Every structure is written in structure tokens, then in C-alpha cells.
Amino acid sequence: MKKELEQLRERMSDNDIDVYFVPSGDEHNSEFVHDRFRCVEFLTGFTGEAAELVVTKDGAYLWTDGRFFLQAEDELAGTGVQLMRSGTSEVPTTAEFLVDLAAETPYTLGFDGKVVNNRAACDFRGQLDPYGVKLRFDKDLAGEIWSGRPEIEPSELFALPASSTGETFPEKLARVRSEMQNEKADYLLISDLTETAWLFNLRGSDIDYTPVFFSYTLVSEEEVSLFLMDRVLPDSLAEALTAAGVHIEHYTSIDKRIAALPPDKTLWLDSATAGFSLCQKIPSGMKIVDLATPVYMMKAVKNPVEIKSTCRAHIRDGLAMIRFICWLKENVERGELTELSAAKYLKKCRLEQEGCFDLSFETISGYGPNAAIVHYAPTPETNAVIRPEGFLLVDSGGQYLEGTTDITRTIAVGPLTEEMIRDYTLVLKSHIEMARVCVLDPMSGPIVDTVARKPLQDAGLDFRHGLSHGVGHILAVHEGPPVLKTDCPFPMKPGMILTDEPGVYIDHQFGIRIENELLCCANEDGDLCFEPITLCPYERRAIDKSLLSENEIRWIDMYHRNVRDTLLPLVEEQHLAEFLIAETEPL
């Protein structure tokens, strides 16, 4: 049993709390969080970015999804924490589990109301009230026992160039206010960090991999207030914002501003991103519009300038990937390469590209059995030597001043088994199915998912993660809405950028994933279709042509021709040019 859990139970007892809940997010429901908010990791040792922890007087339970099952098994071993595999038929949801506990005996549930979003807390309250469960949301017990907890050191903000954004802050603000009028909302609270960054065309580095900054935005018809930490605005930016009519207020004053809103007005907020404690400050009687903010969909649909800009970023990213794959294949025979050294070299290749200022997430560099862990990231303890056989799976991306990239390639570093070749080809077939699909109904996302999975399912295979996610524009690499899911109320729209990333994972043996970013377009018939914007060859040594149709072979050849035509004029070294030509020869 981890000592941190025992210390937490002592604090629970001191505060008359019977059950304590800890999510993996921060005060803005971010996916990737500052180290200060890694409370689940501090308490359990689990490093995945999606988890919920429930601690009782005599047990501890951690929920995570299929991407992290194998990782959680390893990291939770010996901690006394029971893994709850979310989405499997025999496992209750967190709320169901809490209701089952309450059915036995009433209890007091504690959590930090700042980091539990309003929707989740209200769901808990609605389901648990009938059982007499009391809520205590004023206690950050994990923080109380966390000695040396990391502090936030806010970063200096910078403005994006017009060549990357295509729309000014005043233009975006006018669109937002128009949507507010449609919803008859007098005020709009923006708590999602990526939404504030997008609205103001500003970026920072408060969180690794996602160029955002701790902030809130409050918009009315007459005013707009931006809540920031101290000393984050250069004088030139402060002057520009003030000239645009923006009131700069301190980050921590948001509670008082919300509490001071007129109770006879209407406030629009997204309770999935606004903290429960903050929402408790809303004046009694104030009408609430609880919907995704207008910014949510605005930033998901890229304008023509953003699209051209991100395509330029993918060209730079393709050059980095070509250099990396060539280096990997040339050096693997030495027996000196490891998962970490490969990830380090790929990072070097990216940061050497003009405009690349960070990675877009921690690089997944998995060799052999480690690649079967869907979101595996190597550590000094798990770092495997890359032998000249089998696959290295590399899922990676970069943050450029022109766009955000996300790409996965499964690379043959030596001889492959027949099973590996078969499975790679089947994954490639699924990958091609999504890239080629056309649908008329913008709500047809679930159909796209079904069509793409069919080649794998016909062979008795499938994968436990989503086929696709949106990608932010110089923002979060995982961006909503999840338009391929059955319960998503938002349509696919031209201008969205989605990933295409099917996979196969054979536990304790190997993993395969292939991922491109796709631009959603409308063809001349009005159908929605996709255009790949990622530029990197597939693994030729792993393709079994006998499993491909003529149309699939033709599609691969056309894709490779585009990769070659786009990148080859920019490759200066002769050996890299020869490598690129060889990797893009027609099948």
C-alpha cells in the first residue's frame, strides 16, 4: 500500500470524510495538466492522463480507459489500488460505484471542488442525494499531504502572426457576441484554456505540450475581461489588449467577479470545463445556459488561412520524420538504440525545423511488447533496446508557429513475422477506408468509424481506442468535438482536421498503429470527404500486396507520389533524397 494513500485516509478521518474522489484534470478540465495537478499520479503512481480515483476507508479504485489498461496494470502493481477498466461490461462507472456504496450506508463524499467540473459534481449530487450522501467540496486533501508540490510559474505570452490565424481578436469576439445574442445570454464564461488562447490569438507555455496559459474570460455585450496571472504580458501585448477594449484582471479574482454578476441576467457557461466551486459562486436566481461555448465549434472549424498554415507545418514535420526514419534504419544494426534515444533524436529533428517550438505530446516510442501498451511512453525503468527485428511504434507530433501535428508510424527495424505483416496490412486497409470514405449526412461520424474498423473486424481484430480525434490549431493535439462517436451532438464540417489512426495490439508481443491527419472537405456533390495532410511514407516492408485491392494499391501509390513531390525538392542531403525516393516507389 502506498504511504500516500494511508496519509490521505488519515486526513479523510480528520475531516469526517468517508470517501474521497480525485480526477486527473485541473481547474479547467485540461487533458494535459501542469505537474501541480498530477494528484492521481502522486497518490497512486499511475501516469496516464485519463483517470479517476476513489479512495474509501479500506480500498482504492482507479478508473481508466482501454488506452491505458496495460500501463495501469504495470504502474498500479503493489500499490493497493484496484484497476477499474472503464467501458468494459462488468465494471460500473464511477458514479454507479458511488451509488452502490451509498445503497449500503450513507456517507460523506469529499473532493476538491476547484478541479472537479460542475457537470460531474452535479451528477454526483443528483444521484447520491436520494441516499443521504453529503458532499464536502472544500478540501484538497491530496494537496495537504503533498510535500514539495510543484508551483505554477506562469509563462510570458506571445501573439500569433496573422499568417497563422486568419482572423483577428475583434472579428472573433464579434462572432462570439452574435452567438450570445442567439442564446439570449448576457454573459459568457470561458474556462477552457484553449478557448481563451484561440479567442485572443495568444499562446503561452504554462502546460507542457499545449501552448496555453492559466486564464479565464468573461464576455458581455459591452465588456470583455481577461483574467491572468501576474507578469505574463509584455508591455506591447498589454497595450494592444487595452487598446482593443480588454480589461485585464487577476486570475484569482474570477470568483469575486462571478459572485458579483447581476442575478437577473443570463450566464452562458460549459459546466464540463467550469469548476464546481466556481459555479457555486453564481448568484442565486441567475439563469444559466449550460452548453459548449461558441468558441468550442469555432476553433474546431479551421479557416482557409489556418488550413494553409497547418499544411506548411506538416511539410516541415514530414521532413523531420523522413530524417528520423532514415537515421533509425541506418543505425539500428549497431544495437545501441533504445526507445528513449529514438524519441530524443526525433525531438531533435523536429526542433531543428523552422517554427517548431515544442512537441505536441510526450512521444510514444514503443518497441516490441511495449508497443502493445496503447499510450506507452518510455521511462529509464522501461526503456527497451531496439533490436534489428520487428517493429518500433512511434506516435509523435510537434507544435509549430504554423500548426499542430500528430502522426504515428510503425517502422520495421528488421525482419518481420508473417503475423506482423498481415496485421500491419489490415491496419493500413482500415486507415485507407477512413481516408477514402464519403458521406452526405454531417452526423454520419459513427458510420465512418464502422466502415474504417471493418477490415480489422472481419479478421477478428479491433482496437480499444477511438479511431479519430480533432486537432487544435497551435493548441491541444486532442480537440473536440468527438464527431465519430455515437453520442456526439455536433456535426462534421468542412475545415475540421481529424486524425485517422486504427491499430492492432497483441498483448505482450507487439503493437501497430498508423495515423495521418485528415482535412474534412466537401466535394462537388456536397458529400463530406477527407484529404490527408500528413506527409510521410508507410512501411513498405510490412505491406502484403495480396491483401490489398487494386484501388487500395492505387491509393497508396498516389499518397506516396504526393509525399515525394512535396518533400523531395526540400531535401538537401543526397542520401536522404535517395531514401525518400526508395520509400515512395509505386507498390
C-alpha positions, 0 to 999 in steps of 0.5 A, a space after each residue: 500500500 502506498 504511504 500516500 494513500 494511508 496519509 490521505 485516509 488519515 486526513 479523510 478521518 480528520 475531516 469526517 470524510 468517508 470517501 474521497 474522489 480525485 480526477 486527473 484534470 485541473 481547474 479547467 478540465 485540461 487533458 494535459 495538466 501542469 505537474 501541480 495537478 498530477 494528484 492521481 499520479 502522486 497518490 497512486 503512481 499511475 501516469 496516464 492522463 485519463 483517470 479517476 480515483 476513489 479512495 474509501 476507508 479500506 480500498 482504492 479504485 482507479 478508473 481508466 480507459 482501454 488506452 491505458 489498461 496495460 500501463 495501469 496494470 504495470 504502474 498500479 502493481 503493489 500499490 493497493 489500488 484496484 484497476 477499474 477498466 472503464 467501458 468494459 461490461 462488468 465494471 460500473 462507472 464511477 458514479 454507479 460505484 458511488 451509488 452502490 456504496 451509498 445503497 449500503 450506508 450513507 456517507 460523506 463524499 469529499 473532493 476538491 471542488 476547484 478541479 472537479 467540473 460542475 457537470 460531474 459534481 452535479 451528477 454526483 449530487 443528483 444521484 447520491 442525494 436520494 441516499 443521504 450522501 453529503 458532499 464536502 467540496 472544500 478540501 484538497 486533501 491530496 494537496 495537504 499531504 503533498 510535500 514539495 508540490 510543484 508551483 505554477 510559474 506562469 509563462 510570458 505570452 506571445 501573439 500569433 502572426 496573422 499568417 497563422 490565424 486568419 482572423 483577428 481578436 475583434 472579428 472573433 469576439 464579434 462572432 462570439 457576441 452574435 452567438 450570445 445574442 442567439 442564446 439570449 445570454 448576457 454573459 459568457 464564461 470561458 474556462 477552457 484554456 484553449 478557448 481563451 488562447 484561440 479567442 485572443 490569438 495568444 499562446 503561452 507555455 504554462 502546460 507542457 505540450 499545449 501552448 496555453 496559459 492559466 486564464 479565464 474570460 468573461 464576455 458581455 455585450 459591452 465588456 470583455 475581461 481577461 483574467 491572468 496571472 501576474 507578469 505574463 504580458 509584455 508591455 506591447 501585448 498589454 497595450 494592444 489588449 487595452 487598446 482593443 477594449 480588454 480589461 485585464 484582471 487577476 486570475 484569482 479574482 474570477 470568483 469575486 467577479 462571478 459572485 458579483 454578476 447581476 442575478 437577473 441576467 443570463 450566464 452562458 457557461 460549459 459546466 464540463 470545463 467550469 469548476 464546481 466551486 466556481 459555479 457555486 459562486 453564481 448568484 442565486 436566481 441567475 439563469 444559466 445556459 449550460 452548453 459548449 461555448 461558441 468558441 468550442 465549434 469555432 476553433 474546431 472549424 479551421 479557416 482557409 488561412 489556418 488550413 494553409 498554415 497547418 499544411 506548411 507545418 506538416 511539410 516541415 514535420 514530414 521532413 523531420 520524420 523522413 530524417 528520423 526514419 532514415 537515421 533509425 534504419 541506418 543505425 539500428 544494426 549497431 544495437 545501441 538504440 533504445 526507445 528513449 534515444 529514438 524519441 530524443 533524436 526525433 525531438 531533435 529533428 523536429 526542433 531543428 525545423 523552422 517554427 517548431 517550438 515544442 512537441 505536441 505530446 510526450 512521444 510514444 516510442 514503443 518497441 516490441 511488447 511495449 508497443 502493445 501498451 496503447 499510450 506507452 511512453 518510455 521511462 529509464 525503468 522501461 526503456 527497451 533496446 531496439 533490436 534489428 527485428 520487428 517493429 518500433 511504434 512511434 506516435 509523435 507530433 510537434 507544435 509549430 508557429 504554423 500548426 499542430 501535428 500528430 502522426 504515428 508510424 510503425 517502422 520495421 527495424 528488421 525482419 518481420 513475422 508473417 503475423 506482423 505483416 498481415 496485421 500491419 496490412 489490415 491496419 493500413 486497409 482500415 486507415 485507407 477506408 477512413 481516408 477514402 470514405 464519403 458521406 452526405 449526412 454531417 452526423 454520419 461520424 459513427 458510420 465512418 468509424 464502422 466502415 474504417 474498423 471493418 477490415 480489422 473486424 472481419 479478421 477478428 481484430 479491433 482496437 480499444 481506442 477511438 479511431 479519430 480525434 480533432 486537432 487544435 490549431 497551435 493548441 491541444 493535439 486532442 480537440 473536440 468535438 468527438 464527431 465519430 462517436 455515437 453520442 456526439 451532438 455536433 456535426 462534421 464540417 468542412 475545415 475540421 482536421 481529424 486524425 485517422 489512426 486504427 491499430 492492432 495490439 497483441 498483448 505482450 508481443 507487439 503493437 501497430 498503429 498508423 495515423 495521418 491527419 485528415 482535412 474534412 472537405 466537401 466535394 462537388 456533390 456536397 458529400 463530406 470527404 477527407 484529404 490527408 495532410 500528413 506527409 510521410 511514407 508507410 512501411 513498405 516492408 510490412 505491406 502484403 500486396 495480396 491483401 490489398 485491392 487494386 484501388 487500395 494499391 492505387 491509393 497508396 501509390 498516389 499518397 506516396 507520389 504526393 509525399 515525394 513531390 512535396 518533400 523531395 525538392 526540400 531535401 538537401 542531403 543526397 542520401 536522404 533524397 535517395 531514401 525518400 525516393 526508395 520509400 515512395 516507389 509505386 507498390 
